[in-house]
Amino acid sequence: MKILCIGDVVGEPGREAIKKLLPGLREEFQADLTVVNAENAAAGAGITPRIVEELFKNGCDVLTTGDHIWDRSEIREYLKETPFLLRPANFPNGTPGKGFCIIETPTGEKVAIINLLGRVFMRYNVNCPFREVKGIVEKIKDEVRIIIVDMHAEATSEKIALSWFMDGQVSAVVGTHTHIPTADETILPRGTAYITDLGMTGPHDSVIGQNKDRIIERFLNVLPSKFEVATADTRLNGVVIDIDETTGKAKTITRIQRRIT
């Protein structure tokens, strides 16, 4: 079982990278499933129903999100009817949408995807992601062996702590949110694959996807300035994880980076 996990899609350049690169990557790695974080897909902040449908059409099987999920108001009702578009599971009860899903691959294997939001340095006062993921896994462990967790968080310590907490109970914990791919991909002792951040699918001639001049000006002057998605050096970042479908344990995790040429 091979699963592609793709880092945060940023704006139109990120969506173009998905369109041009993802089909080839699925074929190259013989991927059974593609999980893509898409919370910045609409002009760098949030996501819309039209963009969700576009990403599904271009090869994304499950879309995860994070703290920008509510930036576009039209997504709230849409979340209720779209099972493979997730919002973080540790938002309060009654929040629109679902925080996890179970999807069946073309070969008939069930895979669970859980979306979480960190609490350290983040803007929402959400429920504990550690207790939330533990509770979800307890509910579904008899139904599904392969479980992928997207931990959307700022603090590296919070991400890696969660991976150790869930080692052997889930197939992988992949970090998103900071848009910078990390070089710490590993298999933990009990069989959980881990990486602190998948990186960004979008323009890399930028500051985490945004026009670098605007960001530098903001640092220099400490004045508000409108963010603007950059356009150059578009790349796709992520990992491919090979999982033993009989045990749910990861065998390998490999970083990938591709440029639009």
URURJO-V867740 format. One record per residue. N is the residue number from 1. RES is the residue in one letter. SS is DSSP state (@ for helix, = for strand, . for the rest). PSI is psi in radians with two decimals (none if undefined). D_FIRST is the distance of its C-alpha to the first C-alpha in whole Angstrom. Layout:
N|RES|SS|PSI|D_FIRST ; N|RES|SS|PSI|D_FIRST
This chain:
1|M|.|2.08|0 ; 2|K|=|2.24|4 ; 3|I|=|2.22|7 ; 4|L|=|2.23|10 ; 5|C|=|2.11|13 ; 6|I|=|2.36|16 ; 7|G|.|2.92|20 ; 8|D|=|2.07|23 ; 9|V|=|2.15|24 ; 10|V|=|1.97|28 ; 11|G|@|-2.87|30 ; 12|E|@|-0.69|30 ; 13|P|@|-0.70|29 ; 14|G|@|-0.70|26 ; 15|R|@|-0.63|26 ; 16|E|@|-0.64|27 ; 17|A|@|-0.72|24 ; 18|I|@|-0.82|21 ; 19|K|@|-0.75|23 ; 20|K|@|-0.52|24 ; 21|L|@|-0.55|21 ; 22|L|@|-0.75|17 ; 23|P|@|-0.71|17 ; 24|G|@|-0.65|18 ; 25|L|@|-0.69|15 ; 26|R|@|-0.71|12 ; 27|E|@|-0.75|14 ; 28|E|@|-0.78|14 ; 29|F|@|0.03|10 ; 30|Q|.|0.85|9 ; 31|A|.|2.36|8 ; 32|D|.|-0.40|6 ; 33|L|=|2.54|8 ; 34|T|=|2.18|11 ; 35|V|=|2.17|13 ; 36|V|=|2.26|17 ; 37|N|=|2.17|20 ; 38|A|.|0.45|23 ; 39|E|.|-0.20|26 ; 40|N|=|0.33|28 ; 41|A|.|-0.37|27 ; 42|A|.|1.66|31 ; 43|A|.|0.52|33 ; 44|G|.|-0.06|32 ; 45|A|.|1.93|32 ; 46|G|.|-3.05|31 ; 47|I|.|2.62|29 ; 48|T|.|2.80|31 ; 49|P|@|-0.70|30 ; 50|R|@|-0.72|30 ; 51|I|@|-0.64|28 ; 52|V|@|-0.86|25 ; 53|E|@|-0.67|25 ; 54|E|@|-0.78|25 ; 55|L|@|-0.70|22 ; 56|F|@|-0.75|20 ; 57|K|@|-0.56|22 ; 58|N|.|0.28|21 ; 59|G|.|0.07|17 ; 60|C|.|2.24|16 ; 61|D|.|-0.74|15 ; 62|V|=|2.34|16 ; 63|L|=|2.21|19 ; 64|T|=|2.91|20 ; 65|T|.|-2.69|23 ; 66|G|.|-2.41|26 ; 67|D|.|-0.26|30 ; 68|H|.|0.15|31 ; 69|I|.|-0.51|29 ; 70|W|.|0.12|33 ; 71|D|.|-0.45|34 ; 72|R|.|1.97|35 ; 73|S|.|-0.51|36 ; 74|E|.|-0.21|35 ; 75|I|@|-0.30|31 ; 76|R|@|-0.89|33 ; 77|E|@|-0.65|33 ; 78|Y|@|-0.61|30 ; 79|L|@|-0.55|28 ; 80|K|@|-0.41|29 ; 81|E|.|0.17|28 ; 82|T|.|1.62|25 ; 83|P|.|-0.39|22 ; 84|F|.|0.26|19 ; 85|L|=|2.03|22 ; 86|L|.|2.63|22 ; 87|R|.|2.81|25 ; 88|P|.|2.36|25 ; 89|A|.|-0.39|25 ; 90|N|.|0.32|28 ; 91|F|.|2.77|30 ; 92|P|.|2.73|33 ; 93|N|.|2.44|33 ; 94|G|.|-0.17|34 ; 95|T|.|2.42|32 ; 96|P|.|2.56|31 ; 97|G|.|-3.03|27 ; 98|K|.|2.60|25 ; 99|G|.|-0.10|23 ; 100|F|=|2.82|20 ; 101|C|=|2.82|18 ; 102|I|=|2.15|15 ; 103|I|=|2.54|13 ; 104|E|=|2.27|12 ; 105|T|.|2.92|9 ; 106|P|.|-0.41|11 ; 107|T|.|0.00|10 ; 108|G|.|0.05|11 ; 109|E|.|2.38|9 ; 110|K|=|2.40|11 ; 111|V|=|2.34|10 ; 112|A|=|2.41|13 ; 113|I|=|2.22|14 ; 114|I|=|2.29|18 ; 115|N|=|2.22|20 ; 116|L|=|2.76|23 ; 117|L|=|2.28|26 ; 118|G|.|2.91|28 ; 119|R|.|-0.35|32 ; 120|V|.|2.15|33 ; 121|F|.|0.33|35 ; 122|M|.|2.82|33 ; 123|R|.|-0.22|36 ; 124|Y|.|2.48|35 ; 125|N|.|1.38|36 ; 126|V|.|2.98|33 ; 127|N|.|2.87|32 ; 128|C|.|2.09|30 ; 129|P|@|-0.50|26 ; 130|F|@|-0.87|26 ; 131|R|@|-0.63|28 ; 132|E|@|-0.86|26 ; 133|V|@|-0.63|22 ; 134|K|@|-0.76|23 ; 135|G|@|-0.71|25 ; 136|I|@|-0.79|22 ; 137|V|@|-0.69|20 ; 138|E|@|-0.63|22 ; 139|K|@|-0.60|23 ; 140|I|@|-0.09|19 ; 141|K|.|-0.43|18 ; 142|D|.|-0.26|19 ; 143|E|.|-0.54|17 ; 144|V|.|2.41|13 ; 145|R|.|-0.56|11 ; 146|I|=|2.06|9 ; 147|I|=|2.17|12 ; 148|I|=|2.32|12 ; 149|V|=|2.19|16 ; 150|D|=|1.92|18 ; 151|M|=|1.75|21 ; 152|H|=|1.77|24 ; 153|A|.|2.72|27 ; 154|E|.|-0.82|29 ; 155|A|.|2.19|30 ; 156|T|@|-0.62|28 ; 157|S|@|-0.66|29 ; 158|E|@|-0.67|28 ; 159|K|@|-0.87|24 ; 160|I|@|-0.55|24 ; 161|A|@|-0.72|26 ; 162|L|@|-0.62|23 ; 163|S|@|-0.72|20 ; 164|W|@|-0.66|23 ; 165|F|@|-0.63|24 ; 166|M|.|0.14|20 ; 167|D|=|2.22|19 ; 168|G|.|-0.18|17 ; 169|Q|.|-0.34|17 ; 170|V|=|2.81|14 ; 171|S|.|-0.58|11 ; 172|A|=|2.56|13 ; 173|V|=|2.03|16 ; 174|V|=|2.32|17 ; 175|G|=|2.53|20 ; 176|T|=|3.08|22 ; 177|H|.|-0.73|26 ; 178|T|.|-0.12|27 ; 179|H|.|0.11|26 ; 180|I|.|2.05|26 ; 181|P|.|2.31|23 ; 182|T|.|2.81|23 ; 183|A|.|0.52|23 ; 184|D|.|0.43|22 ; 185|E|.|2.37|18 ; 186|T|=|2.89|17 ; 187|I|=|2.08|16 ; 188|L|.|2.85|18 ; 189|P|.|-0.54|20 ; 190|R|.|0.16|18 ; 191|G|.|0.22|14 ; 192|T|.|2.21|14 ; 193|A|=|2.57|13 ; 194|Y|=|2.50|16 ; 195|I|=|2.44|18 ; 196|T|.|-0.71|22 ; 197|D|.|2.29|22 ; 198|L|.|-0.40|19 ; 199|G|.|-2.80|23 ; 200|M|=|2.44|24 ; 201|T|=|1.77|23 ; 202|G|=|-2.81|27 ; 203|P|=|2.09|30 ; 204|H|.|-0.18|30 ; 205|D|.|1.28|34 ; 206|S|.|-3.12|35 ; 207|V|=|1.82|35 ; 208|I|.|0.74|31 ; 209|G|.|-0.24|31 ; 210|Q|=|2.71|35 ; 211|N|.|2.09|38 ; 212|K|@|-0.56|39 ; 213|D|@|-0.71|43 ; 214|R|@|-0.72|43 ; 215|I|@|-0.74|41 ; 216|I|@|-0.74|43 ; 217|E|@|-0.69|46 ; 218|R|@|-0.70|45 ; 219|F|@|-0.68|45 ; 220|L|@|-0.76|48 ; 221|N|@|-0.22|50 ; 222|V|.|0.66|48 ; 223|L|.|2.58|49 ; 224|P|.|2.47|46 ; 225|S|.|2.52|45 ; 226|K|.|2.24|43 ; 227|F|.|2.60|39 ; 228|E|.|2.16|38 ; 229|V|=|2.31|35 ; 230|A|.|3.12|35 ; 231|T|.|-0.28|35 ; 232|A|.|2.76|34 ; 233|D|.|1.04|31 ; 234|T|=|2.25|28 ; 235|R|=|2.76|25 ; 236|L|=|2.22|21 ; 237|N|=|2.53|20 ; 238|G|=|-2.82|17 ; 239|V|=|2.75|14 ; 240|V|=|2.27|10 ; 241|I|=|2.21|8 ; 242|D|=|2.14|6 ; 243|I|=|2.39|5 ; 244|D|.|1.93|6 ; 245|E|.|-0.30|6 ; 246|T|.|-0.46|10 ; 247|T|.|-0.37|11 ; 248|G|.|0.09|9 ; 249|K|.|2.54|10 ; 250|A|=|2.47|9 ; 251|K|=|-0.74|10 ; 252|T|=|2.73|11 ; 253|I|=|2.22|12 ; 254|T|=|2.20|14 ; 255|R|=|2.54|17 ; 256|I|=|2.54|17 ; 257|Q|=|2.25|21 ; 258|R|=|2.49|22 ; 259|R|=|2.58|25 ; 260|I|.|2.18|27 ; 261|T|.|none|29
